[in-house]
Amino acid sequence: MSQTVTRADFDQVMVPNYAPAEYIPVRGEGSRVWDQAGREYIDLAGGIAVNGLGHAHPALVKALTEQAGRIWHVSNGLTNEPALRLAKKLVAATFAERVFFCNSGAEANEAAFKLARKYAIDVGGAEKYEIVSTTNSFHGRTFFTVTVGGQPKYSDGFGPRPQGVKHIAYNDIDALKAAVSDKTAAVVVEPVQGEGGVLPATKAYLQAARDLCNQYGALLIFDEVQTGVGRTGSLYAYMDYGVTPDILTSAKSLGGGFPIGAMLTTETVAKHFGVGTHGSTYGGNPLACSVAEAVLDVVNTPEVLAGVRSKHARFVSRLNEIATKTGAFTQVRGMGLLLGAVLSDAYKGRTKDFVVASAKAGVIVLQAGPDVMRFAPSLVIPDADIDAGLDRFEQAVRTVLGQ
């Protein structure tokens, strides 16, 4: 028998590490969701860049339900067909030669950082273990990944941090040159900083990172948890830049809403994860891999990827129009359908106000820190939903500004 639950129940039964909105979505279709009261919202957040094909996409529903009738889980002492099919497609579509499956972006990054250190120590000795990261970066919520991430607010208060992590300014080539040395095991970069304010890397910065890693025998890791699987208009953002990493992490849109993560790498690097060195109970789960295979089949097509680029132009044009009319934003930046609108000085620190007002206007948006509004909708969102969603967003902006 089903139980009636409300938002008030969250405060009674859940650990208070989240502060969710007052409404509870119960159904979604395409880029629209409905809450318990039947109120409709246009979703321009995509579950934080997760629902890459929107809600209840027929291809994903079909893949999940068909696999559910076959087999749900096997231990990692066995393998399964969906995992092997998905791995083969990822290898065929990218630089990678080997794939490790897990359940989230944090787990994919944890695996990447462990592998990078294992490789470096095996090849270069015990002192080659440092990881160079950037300030304002985000790589997950395990203790290792929040330490590598450049936001102390996520790692403070938990005692001594893992050692050997350096943080430098993003897009600062001189700082990068000063940080990388013979002790460097890896440099990790988000091609677009997501949580850090939707800030794209410059090609020169990524190329410098590649060159320095080559020079010092370090590995280049691209965290593409948020930028991957079509989000930028290419299957992965490294393809936009023409700079190839040694390790790439993927999650979020890879499962279209079903939990899955993946670490992609070369055969040379992968062999340092021998049997027993790392693992995941649910990694490579048949249900998750079946859904992710369907996601790839839909997203990795010229039509969808070109559509992301055209929808980017539509989004940017409309957001700039809102900025001109209201004065709320000074800049719109990002790639593909990962976009940020930077608040004007008068409204800095108020992203939460815009998120709340937007929900009241019937549109779901995100924040990327206190000063940047973030948008990460479905990659196949109809143009009509973009227009209607941003109309509602403009209404919310005017409410906050008192216009």
C-alpha positions in Angstrom: 0.0 0.0 0.0 1.4 3.4 -1.0 2.0 6.1 1.7 1.2 9.7 1.3 4.4 11.8 1.7 4.9 15.6 1.6 7.9 17.9 1.6 7.5 18.2 5.4 8.5 14.6 5.7 11.9 15.4 4.4 12.7 17.3 7.6 11.5 14.4 9.7 13.2 11.4 8.1 16.1 12.6 5.9 19.7 13.5 6.9 19.7 17.3 6.6 22.5 17.7 4.1 20.1 19.0 1.4 17.6 21.8 1.3 15.2 20.7 -1.4 12.5 22.9 -3.0 9.1 23.0 -1.5 7.4 21.1 -4.4 7.8 17.4 -5.2 7.9 16.4 -8.9 6.0 13.2 -9.5 5.9 12.8 -13.3 8.0 14.0 -16.2 7.7 13.9 -20.0 10.2 15.4 -22.3 11.2 18.8 -20.8 8.2 19.2 -18.6 7.5 17.9 -15.1 4.4 18.0 -12.8 4.3 18.1 -9.1 2.0 16.5 -6.5 -0.5 19.3 -7.0 -0.5 18.8 -10.8 1.4 22.0 -11.4 3.6 22.0 -14.6 7.2 23.2 -14.8 9.5 23.5 -17.8 12.8 21.8 -16.9 15.9 23.8 -17.8 18.0 22.1 -15.2 18.0 18.5 -16.4 18.6 17.1 -12.9 21.9 19.1 -12.9 22.9 18.0 -16.5 21.8 14.4 -15.9 18.5 14.1 -17.9 20.3 14.5 -21.2 17.3 13.2 -23.1 14.6 14.7 -20.9 12.1 12.7 -18.9 10.7 9.3 -19.9 12.4 9.2 -23.3 10.8 6.3 -25.2 14.2 4.7 -26.2 15.4 4.7 -22.6 12.1 3.4 -21.2 12.2 0.6 -23.7 15.9 -0.3 -22.9 15.2 -0.3 -19.2 12.0 -2.3 -19.3 13.4 -4.9 -21.7 16.5 -5.4 -19.6 14.5 -5.6 -16.4 12.8 -8.7 -17.8 16.2 -10.4 -18.4 18.8 -9.9 -15.7 19.3 -7.1 -13.2 22.6 -7.7 -11.5 25.6 -10.1 -11.5 28.7 -9.8 -9.4 31.9 -8.5 -10.8 33.2 -12.0 -10.8 31.1 -12.3 -13.9 30.3 -9.9 -16.8 27.2 -9.2 -18.8 26.2 -8.3 -22.3 25.0 -4.8 -21.8 28.3 -3.8 -20.1 30.4 -5.2 -22.9 28.2 -3.6 -25.6 28.4 -0.2 -23.9 32.2 -0.5 -23.4 32.7 -1.4 -27.0 30.6 1.7 -28.2 32.5 4.0 -25.9 35.9 2.7 -27.1 34.7 3.0 -30.7 33.5 6.6 -30.2 36.5 8.0 -28.2 40.3 7.9 -27.8 39.8 5.2 -25.1 40.9 1.6 -25.3 39.6 0.5 -21.9 36.6 1.3 -19.8 35.8 1.0 -16.0 32.2 1.2 -15.0 30.9 2.5 -11.6 27.8 4.4 -10.4 28.5 8.1 -10.3 30.9 10.9 -11.3 32.5 10.9 -7.9 33.3 7.2 -8.2 34.6 7.7 -11.8 36.9 10.4 -10.5 38.0 8.4 -7.5 39.0 5.6 -9.9 40.8 8.1 -12.1 42.8 9.6 -9.3 43.7 6.2 -7.9 44.7 4.9 -11.3 46.8 8.0 -12.0 48.7 7.6 -8.8 49.1 3.9 -9.3 50.5 4.4 -12.8 52.8 7.2 -11.7 54.2 5.3 -8.7 54.7 2.1 -10.8 56.5 4.0 -13.6 58.1 6.9 -11.8 58.6 5.8 -8.2 57.1 6.5 -4.7 57.6 10.3 -4.8 55.5 10.7 -8.0 52.1 11.1 -6.5 51.1 14.8 -6.7 47.8 15.8 -8.3 47.5 19.3 -9.8 43.9 20.6 -9.8 42.3 24.0 -10.0 40.6 26.4 -7.6 36.7 26.3 -7.8 36.8 22.9 -9.4 34.4 20.1 -8.4 35.1 16.4 -8.8 32.7 14.7 -6.4 31.9 14.2 -2.8 34.2 11.3 -1.6 36.9 12.6 0.7 39.6 12.1 -2.0 37.5 13.9 -4.7 36.5 16.8 -2.5 40.2 17.2 -1.6 41.2 17.3 -5.3 38.2 19.6 -6.0 39.2 23.2 -5.4 36.4 24.3 -3.1 37.4 24.1 0.6 33.7 24.5 1.7 33.2 20.9 0.6 36.3 19.4 2.3 36.6 21.5 5.5 35.5 20.0 8.8 36.4 16.4 8.2 39.9 16.2 9.6 43.2 15.8 7.8 42.9 15.7 4.0 44.7 13.3 1.7 48.1 14.8 0.9 49.8 15.7 -2.4 47.1 17.9 -4.0 48.0 21.3 -5.4 45.4 23.9 -6.5 46.1 26.6 -9.1 44.0 29.2 -10.8 41.9 28.0 -13.7 43.0 29.0 -17.2 46.4 30.3 -15.7 49.1 28.8 -17.9 51.9 30.4 -15.8 50.5 28.9 -12.6 50.2 25.5 -14.3 53.9 25.6 -15.4 54.9 26.5 -11.9 52.9 23.7 -10.4 53.8 20.7 -12.6 57.1 18.9 -11.8 58.7 15.5 -11.7 56.6 14.7 -8.7 53.3 15.3 -10.6 51.3 12.1 -11.2 48.4 13.9 -12.9 46.8 17.2 -13.9 43.0 17.2 -13.7 40.8 19.7 -15.5 37.1 20.2 -16.2 36.9 21.5 -19.8 34.1 23.7 -18.5 34.0 24.4 -14.8 30.4 23.6 -13.8 30.0 24.2 -10.1 32.7 26.8 -10.4 30.5 29.1 -12.5 30.1 27.6 -16.0 33.6 28.8 -17.1 35.1 27.2 -20.2 38.8 26.5 -20.4 40.8 28.1 -23.2 42.3 25.8 -25.8 45.7 27.2 -25.0 45.3 26.2 -21.3 44.3 22.7 -22.1 47.1 22.4 -24.7 49.6 23.6 -22.1 48.4 21.0 -19.7 48.8 18.3 -22.3 52.3 19.5 -23.2 53.4 19.7 -19.5 52.1 16.2 -18.8 54.0 14.9 -21.8 57.1 16.7 -20.6 57.0 15.4 -17.0 55.5 11.9 -17.6 52.3 12.8 -15.9 48.7 11.9 -16.9 46.1 14.4 -18.1 42.7 13.7 -16.7 39.6 15.4 -18.1 36.6 15.4 -15.8 33.8 15.3 -18.3 31.1 14.3 -15.8 29.1 17.4 -16.6 30.4 18.2 -20.2 30.2 14.7 -21.6 27.7 12.8 -23.7 26.7 15.6 -26.1 26.4 18.4 -23.6 28.8 20.7 -25.5 27.7 19.8 -29.0 30.3 17.1 -29.4 30.1 13.6 -27.8 32.9 14.8 -25.3 34.3 18.3 -24.9 37.9 17.2 -25.5 36.8 16.7 -29.2 35.8 20.4 -29.3 39.2 21.4 -28.1 41.3 19.0 -30.1 43.2 18.1 -26.9 43.2 14.4 -25.9 43.5 13.3 -22.2 44.9 10.1 -20.9 41.9 9.5 -18.7 38.4 10.8 -19.0 35.6 10.5 -16.5 31.9 10.4 -17.5 28.6 10.1 -15.7 25.5 12.4 -15.4 24.0 12.4 -19.0 25.6 9.0 -19.7 22.7 7.3 -18.0 20.1 9.8 -18.9 18.9 9.7 -15.3 19.8 6.1 -14.4 22.9 6.1 -12.2 26.1 5.1 -14.0 29.7 6.4 -14.2 32.6 5.4 -16.4 36.3 6.0 -16.5 37.9 5.8 -20.0 41.6 5.4 -20.6 44.3 3.9 -22.7 45.5 0.3 -22.6 48.9 1.5 -21.4 47.5 3.2 -18.4 44.7 0.7 -17.7 47.1 -2.3 -17.2 48.2 -0.7 -13.9 44.8 -1.6 -12.4 45.5 -5.3 -12.2 43.0 -7.8 -10.8 41.9 -6.7 -7.3 43.3 -3.2 -7.3 40.0 -1.5 -7.6 36.3 -2.4 -8.0 32.7 -1.5 -7.7 29.8 -3.8 -6.5 27.3 -2.3 -8.9 29.6 -1.0 -11.6 28.6 -2.3 -15.0 25.1 -3.1 -13.8 23.1 -4.5 -16.7 20.2 -2.1 -16.2 22.4 0.9 -16.1 24.5 -0.2 -19.1 21.4 -1.0 -21.2 20.0 2.5 -20.6 23.4 4.2 -21.2 23.8 2.2 -24.5 20.4 3.6 -25.6 21.5 7.1 -24.6 24.7 6.8 -26.7 22.7 5.5 -29.7 20.4 8.6 -29.6 22.9 11.3 -28.6 25.9 10.3 -30.8 24.3 11.2 -34.0 24.9 14.2 -36.3 21.3 15.4 -35.9 21.3 15.5 -32.1 24.8 17.0 -31.8 24.1 19.7 -34.4 20.8 20.3 -32.6 22.7 21.1 -29.4 24.7 23.7 -31.2 21.7 25.4 -32.7 19.8 25.3 -29.4 22.9 26.9 -27.8 22.6 29.9 -30.1 18.8 30.2 -29.4 19.5 30.0 -25.6 22.3 32.6 -25.7 20.4 35.0 -27.8 17.3 34.9 -25.5 19.4 35.2 -22.3 21.3 38.2 -23.7 18.0 39.8 -24.6 16.8 39.3 -21.0 20.1 40.7 -19.8 19.7 43.8 -22.0 16.1 44.4 -20.9 16.5 43.8 -17.2 20.2 44.5 -16.4 20.3 41.3 -14.3 23.4 39.7 -16.0 26.7 41.0 -17.3 27.7 37.9 -19.3 26.3 34.7 -20.8 28.9 32.0 -21.2 29.4 28.2 -21.6 29.3 25.6 -24.3 26.4 23.8 -26.0 23.6 23.3 -23.5 25.7 24.0 -20.4 25.2 27.7 -19.9 25.8 30.3 -17.2 24.4 33.8 -16.8 26.6 35.9 -14.6 24.7 38.2 -12.2 25.4 41.9 -12.3 27.2 43.4 -9.3 23.9 44.7 -7.8 22.5 41.1 -7.6 25.6 39.1 -6.8 25.0 36.5 -4.1 21.3 36.1 -5.0 21.2 33.1 -7.3 19.0 31.3 -4.8 16.4 34.1 -5.0 16.2 33.6 -8.8 15.9 29.8 -8.4 13.0 30.2 -6.0 11.2 32.8 -8.1 11.7 30.7 -11.2 10.0 27.7 -9.6 7.1 29.9 -8.7 6.9 31.0 -12.3 6.9 27.4 -13.5 10.5 26.9 -14.6 13.3 24.9 -13.1 16.8 26.5 -13.2 20.1 26.0 -11.4 22.7 28.0 -9.7 26.5 27.6 -10.1 27.6 29.3 -6.9 26.1 32.5 -5.5 26.7 34.6 -8.6 25.9 32.5 -11.7 22.6 31.1 -13.0 23.1 27.7 -14.7 21.1 26.0 -17.4 21.6 22.4 -18.4 18.4 21.3 -20.2 17.6 18.2 -22.2 19.8 18.0 -25.3 16.6 17.4 -27.4 14.5 20.1 -25.7 12.0 21.5 -28.3 12.6 25.1 -29.3 9.1 25.9 -28.1 10.1 24.8 -24.6 13.2 26.9 -24.7 11.2 29.9 -25.6 8.4 29.3 -23.1 10.9 28.4 -20.3 12.9 31.5 -20.8 9.8 33.6 -20.9 8.9 32.2 -17.5 12.5 32.8 -16.4 12.3 36.5 -17.5 9.1 36.8 -15.4 11.0 35.4 -12.4 13.9 37.8 -13.0 11.6 40.8 -13.1 10.0 39.6 -9.9 13.3 39.4 -8.1 14.3 42.8 -9.5 11.0 44.3 -8.6 10.4 45.4 -12.3 
